[in-house]
Amino acid sequence: MSRIRCYGARGIFAWRDVLTPEASRRLCCRMKRAGGDAARVNRGGTPVVDPAYRRTRVVSMDEHARRHALDVLEGMASELSRYAGEPLGPCQPPIFLAYSPGDYFRPHCDNADDPRQPLHVRSRRLTVVLFLNGPRPRGSGQCRGDEGFSGGELVLYCTMPEPSWEDFYTVVHARPGTLVAFPADTFHEVTPLTAGRRYSIVTWFEKAGAGGG
């Protein structure tokens, strides 16, 4: 595994080749065949489907896939703790996400420290995204299967303490097998997907001693 550069003074953790290209491709193929449900958002502590705010699918994967993903993510715990500058609590169960054309997730943060939210949300310290595929090459025609996507960019806002207009936002480019992490209170979004399918795994590492798991 090889770390790549961090962005901005606040720092976005990024680590390449957490999964091999073949392992990423196999997961994409399995997710393409699997069923799932509409992703939800928390409204005052209640999870609801709100397609005007979030439109994507949570893929139902088997126990073996979920266990393997958790092992991979937990294997990054020491590096993530070093990045956070503090001990971390447990990794929450990973979620497999599939974006189809037209899907998106409006700007939000994963822990706004809102007392109305459930404990597992308020316990989040780091948001972690593991990309399983990436953008298709320009001029490559239509996307098929795991071959890539257009749109669907992960955009983070105000990653620097005093952002200027030039660095108000950062686009994190997807690469198969690359893991990125950032503080869970960072505002971010996934822009609308325009072609192909976007596959990823997301989770959160908790604050040490938070007891959200």
Steps between C-alpha positions, in 0.01 A plus 500: 500500500626849424387828648439795268507867585254669734308806388488826693610598848226295665614200304305235315644157562547292185655156454528317170466127435314411817332253263658360187341589165375144466345497849330832426370371167357185660317704763354726231371197311345353814337832590360532150315168545387556859177655620467796730288782636486877469752672726357703786586825676447596863233759567500598865627155590256313276633323187286583197517462123530847346581476127509878469803499732659159452450255218712187503468133587632307800603164359422184698823299510554160660671448834830397340524824301404712802753322721776535242430873457503552877833315529652719227375820662604399851842423357538873435417597860854582612567723198164671542567557870834657410322723249234601756769573759316303765388146583189389316210285605356213297416499132126503436353234266594583141231604253516407131367776275406496132426821310310482169454781246315787667601397853665745741539603863452870577749686726495363852725395785501161668513631856359845573515437877122529507358358828190383310709256297552142619817418692661313211483820291626728778786255564651537151851645491618416147311434178668236286429433131650208307458545126437184300501656152586834349412743223500369146770636269395800297366411158459131586130482409232346717580338834426136568508306827800600712676681214449842652266793530457868425402757759461368852790702639571508873528871588616622842442853622708721729775250567732786600458703821456829311404405145527748215290491186784312330499213751140514622443148371707197406405232248625156604558291191385139523752226428423128539637365828581844645382589849440858608409631845409836645343636821136399528391861554629603155232615258512293183283375215489257210408683181240350263617197307456550127606160363610154613488364854698624799587242767651571841513387861451752780543478874586711803759460772362611834651725763683298761266411785192642326311172522302547181550151361 
